[in-house]
Amino acid sequence: MKPKAIFNWSSGKDSALALYKTLQEDQFEVTSLLTSINKEFQRISMHGVHVSLLEKQAESLGFPLIKMELPKEPTMDEYREMMAKTMSEIKSTGVTNSIFGDIFLEDLRKYREEQLDTIGMKAVFPLWKKNTTALIHEFLDLGFKTIVTCVNETYLDKSFAGRIIDKDFIKDLPEDVDPCGENGEFHTFTFDGPIFKNPISFDIGETIKKGYPKPKTDKDNQNGEYVFWFCDLVVK
């Protein structure tokens, strides 16, 4: 009997490729998808995609969806408490593993492993340490289709929001931007590919600018802000 696993689904390309590889390797029984949602706006955290499109993804993928609803701006302690509660409930159903699409952020991997270890679960990373240029080309070659829903203005301008990722998109990326956006440069919504029963239909809405306060540092008492451009996707 294969061990049961929850899949941490962001709605984007890395999640889609990691889920594809998990299903191909067939070492785990994936019981459901887990996604963090902004409770106030009913959108996927950071990706900005409305929950209605997330639900259509899960339906097309053929997995139950667990939505972890977070407050508008949760503190790390609040996030940790809610995640521990959610994962403990999931563990009680016989799930022993939690699968992520992370690629090379060591601190993030360590954090996930430590938090899961406290409740006796293990983290699994199907894409870990893979070359990100190779991964994005593999993603496209497999027939996946994805659209950029959010860009960090520190790395990319507004024009990248709302673009379908293809080989021209990859060529247009500045040299300091990871082709998979692993450093948070951009986020995506995957709407078709080999693991989907049918493509997800949507219209492209407006692109809006949002700022989020930076944490204070010892060197700078003024917060400043991180600026992101979000391309809204409207369910058909």
VEXFILUM-793649 format. One line per 2 residues: their letters; for each residue x, y, z of N, C-alpha, C. Coordinates in Angstrom, 3 decimals, padded with zeros to 6 digits. Each point is the difference from the previous one (the first is absolute). Example, Ala and Ser with C-alpha at 12.3 -4.5 7.8 and 13.67 -1.06 7.14 Angstrom:
// residues 2
as	013.190 -005.690 007.800 -000.890 001.190 000.000 000.900 001.200 000.000 ~ -000.350 001.050 -000.720 000.820 001.190 000.060 -000.770 001.090 000.730 $
END
This chain:
// residues 236
mk	000.837 -001.196 000.000 -000.837 001.196 000.000 000.877 001.253 000.000 ~ -000.315 000.938 -000.911 000.789 001.220 -000.092 -000.339 000.957 001.148 $
pk	001.009 000.732 000.519 -000.290 000.994 001.037 -000.870 001.124 -000.554 ~ -000.874 000.539 000.845 -000.888 001.079 -000.419 000.709 001.345 000.114 $
ai	-000.321 000.898 -000.940 000.621 001.320 000.005 -001.012 001.076 -000.355 ~ 000.174 001.171 000.601 -000.735 001.195 -000.386 000.900 000.760 -000.971 $
fn	-000.607 000.656 -001.006 000.804 000.776 -000.939 -000.276 001.486 000.208 ~ 001.064 000.760 000.251 -000.125 001.442 000.219 -000.096 000.705 -001.353 $
ws	-001.208 000.407 -000.350 -000.315 000.493 -001.340 -000.112 001.527 000.007 ~ 000.886 000.659 -000.749 -000.025 001.458 -000.072 -000.822 000.508 -001.169 $
sg	-000.323 -000.872 -000.931 -000.703 000.263 -001.270 000.955 000.298 -001.147 ~ 001.305 000.119 000.301 000.962 000.402 -001.012 000.778 -001.130 -000.638 $
kd	000.975 000.389 -000.802 000.743 -000.941 -000.843 000.857 -000.981 000.794 ~ 000.664 000.454 001.066 000.855 -000.914 000.762 -000.835 -001.078 000.678 $
sa	-001.152 000.409 000.529 -000.914 -000.984 000.592 -000.446 -001.015 -001.050 ~ -000.345 000.502 -001.183 -000.493 -000.895 -001.051 001.063 -001.009 -000.415 $
la	001.237 000.475 -000.172 001.066 -000.910 -000.408 000.338 -000.982 001.116 ~ 000.014 000.472 001.248 000.284 -000.886 001.133 -001.091 -001.056 000.153 $
ly	-001.257 000.381 -000.217 -001.091 -000.968 000.080 000.112 -001.015 -001.140 ~ 000.327 000.472 -001.176 000.195 -000.896 -001.148 001.061 -001.041 000.327 $
kt	001.140 000.431 000.525 001.088 -000.928 000.309 -000.400 -000.954 001.121 ~ -000.736 000.503 000.979 -000.468 -000.855 001.093 -000.898 -001.112 -000.527 $
lq	-000.901 000.356 -000.882 -000.918 -000.996 -000.554 000.734 -000.984 -000.906 ~ 000.991 000.486 -000.744 000.781 -000.875 -000.871 000.817 -001.008 000.811 $
ed	000.598 000.476 001.091 000.846 -000.877 000.829 -000.830 -000.985 000.814 ~ -001.240 000.378 000.303 -000.976 -000.899 000.620 000.495 -000.607 001.319 $
qf	000.676 000.805 000.806 000.487 -000.479 001.302 -000.939 000.376 001.145 ~ -000.940 000.921 -000.268 -000.919 000.456 001.039 -001.437 -000.044 -000.504 $
ev	-000.910 -000.159 000.928 -001.420 000.170 -000.294 -000.362 001.441 000.361 ~ -000.183 000.840 -001.004 -000.357 001.397 000.254 -001.478 000.063 000.356 $
ts	-000.287 000.419 001.219 -001.386 -000.022 000.481 -000.764 001.268 -000.341 ~ 000.706 001.140 -000.044 -000.674 001.273 -000.259 001.023 001.102 -000.228 $
ll	-000.506 001.146 -000.433 000.820 001.195 -000.184 -000.253 000.953 001.162 ~ 001.056 000.684 000.436 -000.115 000.974 001.082 000.462 001.361 -000.520 $
ts	-000.841 001.021 000.148 000.330 001.331 -000.492 -000.327 001.046 001.053 ~ 000.913 000.961 000.184 -000.225 001.121 000.920 -000.791 001.088 -000.712 $
in	-001.061 000.460 000.662 -000.914 000.987 -000.577 -000.059 001.241 000.896 ~ -000.005 001.175 -000.615 -000.290 001.224 000.731 -001.500 000.026 000.277 $
ke	-000.368 -000.116 001.263 -001.408 -000.144 000.368 -000.830 001.206 -000.421 ~ 000.562 001.202 000.149 -000.755 001.222 -000.299 -000.310 000.126 -001.490 $
fq	000.996 -000.275 -000.842 -000.168 000.199 -001.438 -000.335 -001.275 -000.764 ~ 000.083 -001.160 000.684 -000.265 -001.295 -000.635 000.878 -000.193 -001.239 $
ri	001.287 000.253 000.210 000.993 -000.178 -001.052 001.196 -000.767 000.542 ~ 000.713 -000.679 -000.899 001.166 -000.784 000.396 001.104 000.928 000.476 $
sm	000.582 -000.304 001.136 001.062 000.832 000.565 001.121 000.204 -001.015 ~ 000.416 001.235 -000.186 001.068 000.441 -000.910 -000.356 -000.117 -001.479 $
hg	-000.676 -001.022 -000.413 -000.311 -000.149 -001.424 -001.156 000.901 -000.425 ~ -000.880 000.327 000.946 -001.094 000.915 -000.291 -001.133 -000.578 -000.821 $
vh	-000.020 -001.317 -000.179 -001.025 -000.655 -000.829 -001.247 -000.281 000.843 ~ -001.171 000.310 -000.570 -001.245 -000.188 000.737 -000.249 -001.478 000.270 $
vs	-000.613 -000.278 001.139 -000.222 -001.376 000.435 -000.867 -000.785 -000.991 ~ -000.847 000.683 -000.750 -000.853 -000.699 -000.975 000.841 -000.687 -001.070 $
ll	001.112 000.619 -000.410 000.888 -000.625 -000.983 000.808 -001.126 000.632 ~ 000.381 000.171 001.246 000.683 -001.066 000.734 -000.876 -001.243 000.079 $
ek	-001.268 000.204 000.287 -000.930 -001.124 000.094 -000.161 -000.705 -001.349 ~ 000.018 000.758 -001.089 -000.071 -000.609 -001.326 001.262 -000.809 -000.299 $
qa	001.160 000.491 000.454 001.238 -000.767 -000.137 -000.120 -001.345 000.701 ~ -000.393 000.039 001.274 -000.090 -001.228 000.788 -000.962 -000.990 -000.636 $
es	-001.116 000.509 -000.523 -000.981 -000.866 -000.662 000.609 -000.650 -001.240 ~ 000.739 000.790 -000.784 000.622 -000.533 -001.216 001.114 -000.987 000.333 $
lg	000.708 000.250 001.102 001.075 -000.897 000.421 -000.537 -001.271 000.647 ~ -001.224 000.060 000.508 -000.626 -001.182 000.582 000.362 -000.258 001.449 $
fp	000.338 001.080 000.742 000.350 -000.161 001.410 -000.893 000.872 000.877 ~ -000.337 -000.498 001.213 -000.681 000.865 000.966 000.897 001.189 000.354 $
li	-000.611 001.129 000.323 000.744 001.220 000.317 -000.236 000.400 001.449 ~ 001.091 000.215 000.728 -000.076 000.530 001.360 000.488 001.445 -000.040 $
km	-000.853 000.939 000.414 000.362 001.414 -000.005 000.317 000.460 001.424 ~ 001.227 000.449 000.212 000.372 000.542 001.302 -000.159 001.512 -000.068 $
el	-001.037 000.531 000.651 -000.308 001.418 -000.086 000.806 000.786 001.029 ~ 000.766 000.963 -000.494 000.867 000.824 000.842 -000.552 001.416 000.104 $
pk	000.270 000.703 001.114 -000.386 001.412 000.082 000.763 000.826 -001.031 ~ -000.426 001.246 -000.200 000.553 000.856 -001.054 001.523 000.084 000.052 $
ep	000.554 000.295 001.163 001.451 000.092 000.160 000.410 -000.771 001.259 ~ 000.066 -001.331 -000.091 000.317 -000.799 001.189 001.442 000.187 000.450 $
tm	000.208 -000.032 001.307 001.361 -000.002 000.520 000.575 -001.401 -000.194 ~ 001.320 -000.127 000.164 000.615 -001.321 -000.138 -000.544 -000.963 001.049 $
de	-000.248 000.523 001.211 -000.542 -000.862 001.056 -001.402 -000.487 -000.357 ~ -000.828 000.900 -000.542 -001.360 -000.390 -000.397 000.047 -001.044 -001.116 $
yr	000.874 000.240 -000.972 000.127 -000.945 -001.112 000.455 -001.369 000.509 ~ 000.992 000.010 000.886 000.543 -001.247 000.523 -001.061 -000.772 000.776 $
em	-000.782 000.705 000.799 -001.043 -000.646 000.796 -001.090 -000.603 -000.901 ~ -000.402 000.754 -001.014 -001.052 -000.489 -000.880 000.484 -001.183 -000.834 $
ma	001.253 000.073 -000.453 000.548 -001.102 -000.776 000.130 -001.260 000.858 ~ 000.464 000.165 001.234 000.152 -001.153 000.893 -001.353 -000.655 000.264 $
kt	-001.025 000.821 000.223 -001.348 -000.517 000.241 -000.516 -000.745 -001.232 ~ 000.167 000.612 -001.176 -000.474 -000.609 -001.251 000.714 -001.317 -000.272 $
ms	001.329 000.003 000.145 000.767 -001.200 -000.297 -000.268 -001.105 001.011 ~ -000.251 000.360 001.240 -000.334 -001.010 001.010 -001.320 -000.685 -000.349 $
ei	-000.957 000.792 -000.490 -001.287 -000.560 -000.410 000.182 -000.928 -001.203 ~ 000.856 000.408 -000.927 000.267 -000.820 -001.184 000.707 -001.290 000.403 $
ks	000.950 000.115 000.922 000.730 -001.185 000.463 -000.946 -001.017 000.630 ~ -001.034 000.493 000.663 -000.935 -000.896 000.694 -000.761 -000.903 -000.974 $
tg	000.048 000.339 -001.301 -000.666 -000.821 -001.016 000.943 -001.061 -000.576 ~ 001.222 -000.075 000.532 000.955 -001.004 -000.467 001.053 000.526 -000.951 $
vt	000.013 001.304 -000.238 000.995 000.608 -000.889 001.313 000.192 000.762 ~ 001.105 -000.435 -000.602 001.303 000.070 000.678 001.009 000.894 -000.712 $
ns	-000.333 000.444 -001.226 000.950 000.789 -000.785 -000.680 001.244 -000.576 ~ 000.814 001.045 -000.175 -000.485 001.260 -000.554 000.925 000.389 -001.157 $
if	-000.560 000.148 -001.211 000.807 000.198 -001.209 -000.018 001.468 -000.423 ~ 001.189 000.513 -000.352 000.161 001.403 -000.373 000.684 000.133 -001.356 $
gd	-000.207 001.147 -000.654 000.634 000.271 -001.283 001.241 000.859 000.093 ~ 000.559 000.161 001.204 001.202 000.824 000.181 001.185 -000.589 -000.760 $
if	000.917 000.898 -000.426 001.116 -000.449 -000.834 001.362 000.176 000.667 ~ 000.287 001.202 000.540 001.351 000.150 000.561 000.117 000.906 001.223 $
le	-001.090 000.498 000.551 000.091 000.892 001.161 000.214 -000.818 001.273 ~ 001.244 -000.031 000.445 000.392 -000.844 001.133 -000.752 000.361 001.278 $
dl	-000.117 001.307 000.305 -000.665 000.424 001.230 -001.464 -000.427 000.018 ~ -000.641 000.100 -001.163 -001.412 -000.385 -000.083 -000.157 -001.507 000.202 $
rk	000.876 -000.766 -000.616 -000.064 -001.453 000.179 000.205 -000.358 001.467 ~ 000.996 000.611 000.634 000.282 -000.288 001.403 -001.205 000.327 000.867 $
yr	-000.635 001.144 -000.270 -001.174 000.411 000.769 -001.130 -001.023 -000.152 ~ -000.260 -000.410 -001.216 -001.075 -000.963 -000.231 000.296 -001.325 000.715 $
ee	001.226 -000.469 -000.121 000.365 -001.272 000.628 -000.126 000.073 001.515 ~ 000.466 001.110 000.586 -000.056 000.143 001.458 -001.441 000.065 000.498 $
ql	-000.855 000.740 -000.710 -001.395 000.122 000.432 -000.736 -001.332 -000.114 ~ 000.251 -000.735 -001.059 -000.651 -001.306 -000.161 000.532 -001.017 001.001 $
dt	001.284 000.105 000.307 000.611 -000.931 000.949 -000.657 000.089 001.376 ~ -000.475 001.196 000.367 -000.618 000.168 001.318 -001.294 -000.798 000.142 $
ig	-000.632 -000.324 -001.146 -001.231 -000.802 000.069 000.200 -001.399 -000.582 ~ 001.257 -000.353 -000.258 000.298 -001.354 -000.451 -000.292 -000.275 -001.460 $
mk	000.148 001.039 -000.851 -000.198 -000.196 -001.442 001.293 000.329 -000.750 ~ 000.081 -000.455 -001.242 001.200 000.222 -000.811 -000.318 000.870 -001.212 $
av	000.983 000.826 -000.389 -000.131 000.850 -001.187 000.662 -000.685 -001.193 ~ -000.613 000.143 -001.165 000.503 -000.613 -001.228 000.128 001.101 -001.062 $
fp	001.128 000.009 -000.740 000.288 001.055 -000.974 000.401 -000.616 -001.349 ~ -000.945 -000.269 -000.887 000.308 -000.677 -001.267 000.903 000.798 -000.943 $
lw	000.028 001.338 000.136 000.793 000.834 -000.915 001.315 000.467 000.609 ~ 000.328 -000.474 001.182 001.107 000.570 000.768 001.333 -000.082 -000.740 $
kk	000.655 001.185 -000.078 001.342 000.167 -000.588 000.059 -000.292 -001.498 ~ -001.157 -000.053 -000.644 -000.008 -000.135 -001.452 000.353 001.363 -000.617 $
nt	000.626 -000.023 -001.160 000.330 001.232 -000.705 -001.285 000.694 -000.451 ~ -000.178 001.262 000.392 -001.277 000.664 -000.259 -000.224 000.308 -001.485 $
ta	001.073 000.219 -000.741 -000.154 000.196 -001.443 -000.495 -001.290 -000.644 ~ 000.583 -001.119 000.400 -000.443 -001.296 -000.520 -001.444 -000.284 000.408 $
li	-000.362 000.373 001.239 -001.359 -000.270 000.481 -001.049 000.763 -000.795 ~ 000.245 001.289 -000.271 -001.016 000.776 -000.710 -000.156 -000.498 -001.434 $
he	001.087 -000.432 -000.620 -000.103 -000.554 -001.354 -000.697 -001.365 000.013 ~ 000.276 -000.797 001.027 -000.702 -001.286 000.134 -001.492 000.238 000.187 $
fl	-000.344 000.973 000.813 -001.389 000.373 000.253 -000.724 000.320 -001.310 ~ 000.634 000.816 -000.826 -000.610 000.386 -001.274 -000.048 -001.173 -000.976 $
dl	001.078 -000.782 -000.032 000.052 -001.133 -000.923 -001.046 -001.065 000.327 ~ -000.379 -000.103 001.263 -001.030 -000.956 000.406 -001.406 000.448 -000.415 $
gf	-000.114 001.263 -000.407 -001.295 000.508 -000.443 -000.758 000.801 001.034 ~ 000.652 000.344 001.109 -000.654 000.848 001.005 -000.149 001.420 -000.537 $
kt	-001.058 000.668 000.449 -000.217 001.401 -000.349 -000.264 000.793 001.271 ~ 000.678 001.123 000.123 -000.114 000.781 001.225 000.095 001.488 -000.309 $
iv	-000.654 000.815 000.818 -000.023 001.446 -000.182 000.534 000.689 001.254 ~ 000.722 001.092 -000.177 000.563 000.746 001.122 -001.101 000.852 000.630 $
tc	-000.244 -000.223 001.283 -001.061 000.729 000.707 000.535 001.071 000.929 ~ 001.285 -000.063 000.332 000.580 000.948 000.951 001.479 000.176 -000.304 $
vn	000.474 001.250 -000.016 001.432 000.257 -000.134 000.455 000.941 001.098 ~ 001.211 -000.232 000.466 000.634 000.856 000.993 000.717 001.115 -000.749 $
et	-000.397 001.257 000.234 000.549 001.132 -000.754 001.499 000.191 000.232 ~ 000.525 -000.593 001.056 001.439 000.062 000.237 000.762 -000.677 -001.149 $
yl	-000.619 -000.992 -000.609 000.664 -000.798 -001.031 -000.572 000.202 -001.407 ~ -001.327 000.201 -000.091 -000.664 000.034 -001.307 -001.007 001.143 -000.044 $
dk	-000.217 000.544 -001.197 -000.975 001.083 -000.118 -001.398 -000.551 -000.297 ~ -000.946 000.912 -000.031 -001.418 -000.339 -000.168 -000.274 -000.831 -001.243 $
sf	000.791 000.182 -001.047 -000.279 -000.662 -001.280 000.077 -001.524 000.082 ~ 000.692 -000.526 001.005 000.122 -001.455 000.129 -001.259 -000.624 000.608 $
ag	-000.793 000.780 000.713 -001.236 -000.521 000.597 -001.017 -000.270 -001.105 ~ -000.603 -001.174 000.039 -000.994 -000.356 -001.003 000.573 -000.676 -001.234 $
ri	001.314 -000.242 -000.008 000.607 -000.683 -001.147 -000.045 -001.514 000.168 ~ -000.259 -000.697 -001.080 000.114 -001.452 -000.015 001.489 -000.340 -000.051 $
id	000.436 -000.950 000.826 001.408 -000.380 -000.033 000.261 -000.898 -001.207 ~ 000.894 000.468 -000.844 000.467 -000.780 -001.148 001.492 000.294 -000.164 $
kd	000.587 -000.461 -001.078 001.442 000.173 -000.165 000.386 001.464 -000.194 ~ -000.909 000.803 -000.579 000.261 001.426 -000.131 000.006 000.677 001.373 $
fi	-000.916 -000.411 000.853 -000.033 000.530 001.363 001.331 -000.265 000.702 ~ 000.495 -001.227 -000.109 001.255 -000.369 000.649 001.154 000.859 -000.526 $
kd	000.021 000.231 -001.317 001.053 000.828 -000.600 -000.066 001.438 000.481 ~ -001.203 000.481 000.294 -000.188 001.396 000.409 000.351 000.259 001.460 $
lp	000.177 -001.043 000.786 000.304 000.185 001.425 001.384 000.615 000.182 ~ 000.145 000.983 000.894 001.327 000.528 000.318 000.907 -001.101 000.542 $
ed	001.301 000.189 -000.116 000.960 -001.038 000.399 -000.085 -000.343 001.479 ~ -000.397 000.967 000.841 -000.031 -000.251 001.444 -001.313 -000.617 000.471 $
vd	-000.896 -000.339 -000.926 -001.288 -000.604 000.361 000.050 -001.497 -000.280 ~ -000.333 -000.790 001.020 -000.013 -001.449 -000.174 -001.106 -000.386 -000.985 $
pc	000.271 -000.905 -000.944 -001.012 -000.359 -001.000 -001.243 -000.664 000.578 ~ 000.103 -000.524 001.220 -001.184 -000.540 000.681 -000.557 000.971 001.042 $
ge	000.618 001.179 000.124 -000.468 000.965 000.996 000.146 -000.514 001.417 ~ 001.009 -000.835 000.238 000.137 -000.667 001.303 000.305 000.974 001.129 $
ng	000.536 001.175 -000.332 000.283 001.006 001.031 -001.182 000.939 000.243 ~ -001.153 -000.349 -000.543 -001.190 000.823 000.191 -000.160 001.099 -001.035 $
ef	000.711 -000.095 -001.121 -000.080 001.033 -001.029 -001.374 000.052 -000.669 ~ -000.623 -001.166 -000.166 -001.332 -000.041 -000.604 -000.711 -001.277 000.431 $
ht	-001.335 000.037 -000.124 -000.838 -001.153 000.336 -000.972 -000.248 -001.148 ~ -000.497 -001.234 -000.075 -000.777 -000.401 -001.177 -001.264 -000.777 000.350 $
ft	-000.827 -000.176 -001.020 -001.189 -000.863 000.077 000.065 -000.960 -001.184 ~ 000.052 -001.295 000.282 000.097 -001.008 -001.052 -001.400 -000.460 -000.385 $
fd	-000.309 000.092 -001.310 -001.377 -000.250 -000.422 -000.163 -001.175 -000.955 ~ 001.098 -000.660 -000.357 -000.136 -001.175 -000.861 001.283 -000.824 000.078 $
gp	-000.093 -001.257 -000.375 001.169 -000.864 000.023 -000.381 -001.458 000.145 ~ 000.992 -000.880 000.023 -000.255 -001.446 -000.018 -000.708 -000.555 001.234 $
if	-000.031 000.734 001.103 -000.689 -000.501 001.193 -001.425 000.554 000.124 ~ -000.390 000.875 -000.928 -001.337 000.584 000.034 -000.952 -000.789 -000.898 $
kn	-001.203 -000.245 000.500 -001.012 -000.676 -000.815 -000.524 000.931 -001.081 ~ -000.029 001.287 000.294 -000.431 001.005 -000.970 000.650 001.339 000.359 $
pi	000.228 000.858 -000.992 000.603 001.306 000.292 -000.941 000.881 000.816 ~ 000.583 000.935 000.747 -000.781 000.936 000.809 -000.246 001.259 -000.828 $
sf	-001.265 000.363 -000.188 -000.346 001.175 -000.792 -000.076 001.247 000.877 ~ 000.528 001.101 -000.509 -000.041 001.263 000.735 000.195 001.153 -000.978 $
di	-000.383 001.186 000.430 000.295 001.229 -000.724 001.061 000.774 000.778 ~ 000.807 000.756 -000.728 001.020 000.827 000.647 -000.604 001.350 000.348 $
ge	000.015 000.332 001.299 -000.554 001.267 000.470 001.056 001.086 000.096 ~ -000.217 000.931 000.883 000.914 001.131 000.131 001.240 -000.383 000.797 $
ti	001.061 000.772 -000.180 001.224 -000.166 000.783 000.079 001.143 000.998 ~ 000.155 -000.342 001.274 000.001 001.022 001.044 001.288 -000.060 000.824 $
kk	000.343 001.132 000.568 001.217 000.154 000.791 -000.340 -000.040 001.489 ~ 000.768 -000.776 000.756 -000.216 -000.080 001.445 001.332 000.093 000.733 $
gy	-000.002 000.733 001.104 001.199 000.120 000.814 -000.187 -000.655 001.350 ~ 001.067 -000.615 000.502 -000.024 -000.660 001.302 001.173 000.525 000.822 $
pk	-000.233 000.357 001.269 001.081 000.588 000.802 001.157 -000.961 000.221 ~ 001.216 000.545 -000.104 001.186 -000.781 000.320 000.184 -000.031 001.515 $
pk	000.543 -001.097 000.530 000.304 -000.025 001.439 001.126 000.971 000.321 ~ -000.038 000.579 001.186 001.055 000.928 000.407 001.313 -000.745 000.223 $
td	001.094 000.678 -000.260 001.319 -000.572 000.248 000.764 000.921 000.929 ~ 001.107 -000.513 000.535 000.815 000.816 000.891 000.590 001.206 -000.721 $
kd	000.279 -000.143 -001.286 000.646 001.061 -000.755 -000.987 001.035 -000.529 ~ -001.259 -000.372 -000.066 -000.984 000.886 -000.619 -001.295 -000.038 000.804 $
nq	-000.324 001.123 000.644 -001.192 000.043 000.836 -001.268 000.231 -000.820 ~ 000.157 000.378 -001.267 -001.165 000.184 -000.842 -000.261 -001.287 -000.789 $
ng	-001.229 -000.405 000.036 -000.333 -001.294 -000.597 000.194 -000.061 -001.504 ~ -000.550 000.976 -000.736 -000.053 -000.134 -001.445 -001.026 -001.066 -000.349 $
ey	-000.005 -000.437 -001.264 -000.956 -001.031 -000.373 000.497 -000.830 -001.174 ~ -000.526 -001.223 -000.059 000.191 -000.850 -001.163 -001.166 000.282 -000.947 $
vf	000.297 000.123 -001.282 -001.041 000.301 -000.979 -000.177 -001.182 -000.948 ~ -001.257 -000.392 -000.187 -000.337 -001.113 -000.885 -001.064 000.438 -001.002 $
wf	000.062 -000.579 -001.202 -001.043 000.170 -001.011 -000.775 -001.311 -000.115 ~ -001.320 000.079 000.166 -000.862 -001.174 -000.074 -000.902 000.086 -001.234 $
cd	000.023 -001.041 -000.808 -000.908 -000.113 -001.138 -001.195 -000.845 000.422 ~ -001.174 000.586 -000.028 -001.184 -000.722 000.446 -000.494 -000.956 -001.089 $
lv	-000.321 -001.213 000.414 -000.575 -000.993 -000.905 -001.459 -000.179 000.384 ~ -000.881 000.091 -000.995 -001.438 -000.044 000.259 -000.566 -001.317 -000.517 $
vk	-000.648 -000.744 000.880 -000.543 -001.298 -000.380 -001.093 000.159 -001.033 ~ -000.021 -000.881 -001.000 -001.037 000.029 -001.025 -001.221 -000.798 000.450 $
END
